[in-house]
Amino acid sequence: MLDALTRVMASRDGATADHARRVQRYALALAQEVCTNDDALVDAVHTAALLHDIGKLAIPDRVLYKPGPLTREEYEQVKHHAVIGAEILGGIEYDGPLAAIVRHHHENWDGSGYPDGLHGEAIPLGARLLAIVDCYDALTSERPYRHGLSHDRALAMIVERRGIMYDPSLTDSFARIVPRLRASAPQRQEDCVPPYAFRLRSATRLL
């Protein structure tokens, strides 16, 4: 099921799929850094990172690929992708908080995010982690409406949002490991972390 969802996402938008692979790599490294005693959470973060934008399949192309600024109504449509993604993944039996991570990866540390306005440690740890790496890759990636930022500028922006949008401790951990991740970045897409290299808890988990 997860493999099928990944293929559907990639068939609609290769750029989004590439973004998801990069986010997955960053997320796995950060999860392994801070969740050393919780294999189930590391596995869930690894999978959620790959599928965090799956809810965008329900967003109209005219909104999702609009080259200019979104209207308020269009932005509200895009924001709903987190809820839709969680609903899609919530129907899959999984040993870890997969749906919760996807639902809450746009919550902010100060409570100003969406969809539920959670704040601080009320936001699931995996979602707090994913929020940082998702933003970093979005900032450093080329988009139809802007050029990607440099690593230094993107990281500075994330650090500026420490304690406002992002968990302070996780922000510090990411700032510490991201230079190493950049230095070891794969040169080819096929060199990226395999999408399902996580530990399965049982042979029937995905059935």
N, C-alpha and C positions, 0 to 999 in steps of 0.2 A: 504493500500500500504506500509506504513512504517513498519507495523508488518510483512508483507511478506518479505520485504528486510532484516529485522532483523533475521528472521528464516533462510533465505538462507545463510546469513553470518555465523550464528551459525552452520549450517549443514556442511559447508565446513571446518571450523576450530574452535573448541571449545575454544582454547587458545585465539584466537583473539576476540571471543565473550566475554570471561571473562575479557580481557583487556578493551574492550569497556564499559562493565558495571562499572568497577572500575573508568575509566576515566569519565564516566557520573556522578558518585557520586561526584568526586572531582570538576568537572566542574560546576555542579549545585550549590554546596556550594560556590564556588568562585564567580559565577555569582550573587547569592543572596547577597553576601557581597558587590559587587562593582556596581551592576546594580539595585539598590533598587527602582528606579522609571521607570523601563522599563520592564514590564512583558513580552512583546512580545520577547524581546531579551533574557530574561532568558529562556523562552520556547524554543526558537530556539537553544540556547546553549545546553540545556538539550537533545534535539533530535539530534543535530549535533554530540554531543559527542558520542552517541550510534552508529551513522552511519558514523563516520569520516573516517573509513577504508573501506567503502563499495566498493570503486574503486579498491581495491585489488582483487576483484573477477575476474578482467580482467587480472591479472598478472599471468603468467604461474607458476605452482607449482614448477618446477625445479629452478625457480628464488626465489620465495617467501619463500620456505623452504630450501634453500641452507644452509648447516651447516657452510660453510666457508665464507671468504670475497667475496663480489660481485665484478665483473669486472666493468669497467666504463660503458659499455653498459648495463649491468644488473641493475646497480644503476639508470641509466636514465629510464629504464623500470619501476622500483619501484616508482620513483618520479612522474611518470605520473598518479599514482592512485588518487592524489588530484584533477586533472582535470576531470578524469573519474567519480569520486564520485560526483563532482559538476554537471556534465552533467546528471547523473542519477537523482539526487535530484532536479535539475532545472525543471524537468517535472512535479513536484508535486506542487499543489497549497498550499501555506503555508503562514501564516501571520507572517513573520519574515525572516531574512537573512540566511536561512538554507544553501542554496547552496554556498553562499559567504563564510560562516564560514568554510565549508569543503574544498573549493578550496584554501583558504589562510592559513590553519592552519600550514603550513610549511614555511611561510614567516618569516623572521628575522627582528628584530627591526632596524638593521643596513643596511638592504636592500640586504643581501647576501643569502636570502632564495629562495624558489621556490613556484609556477611556474612563478610568474610575477615580482619578485624582488622588491616588495613593501617595504617601510620602514616607521618606526615611526607610527604616527597615520593614515597614509594612509592605513594601514592594518586594516581591520574591527575589532572592539573591541572583538567580540566573537571569532574570529580566534586567536587574541593575547592571550586571556585567555586560549583557548583550547591548544595552543602550549605548555604552561607551564605544564598543568596537564597531557597531553599526554606524554611529556618527563619524568616527574616524575614517572609515572607508568611504562613506558618502562625501566627506569633505575633500578627500584626496583623489576622488574619481572624476573623470570628465563627464559632464552632463550637457544636454542640448542647450541649456540656458546659461552655462558658465563653465570656465575651465577649472580643473581640479587644483586645489591648493597644495603648496609644498608640505612635506612632512612637518617641518618646524612650525609653520603657521597653523596647521590643523591641530597639532598637539597643544600648542599654546592656547587655542580656542577652547579645547576640552578642559585644560587645566584652569582656565578662567571661569569655567562653569562648575568647577569642583565645589561641592556643597550647595549648589543651586539646582543644577540639573542632574549631577552625577554623584554617586556615593564617593565621599572623599578618599576612603581607604582603597577602593577599587581603582579610582583615578590614579592614585600614587603607584599602585602595582602595575597598571597599564603603562604609565610613563616610564617605569623602570624596565619593562620587558620589550617594549615596542622597537627599540633600536636593534635588538637581537633578531626580532622577527623580520624586520626589513632587510637585514643583512643576509638572512637565509631564505628570502622569498623565492619561490619557484619561478623559473623563467618561462615555463610552458604550463598551460592549463592542466595537462594530464599529470603534471608533477604535484598537483595540489593534494591535500589530505583526502583520502577516499571518503565518500560521503557516509559510509556506514561502517567505519572502523571502530565504532564503539563496542563495548562489551554487551552482549545479549544476556539477559537474565534467565531466559528460558527459550526453548526452540519454538514455542507457540506464541511468543510475545506479540508478534506482528500479525497474527492470524485473526 
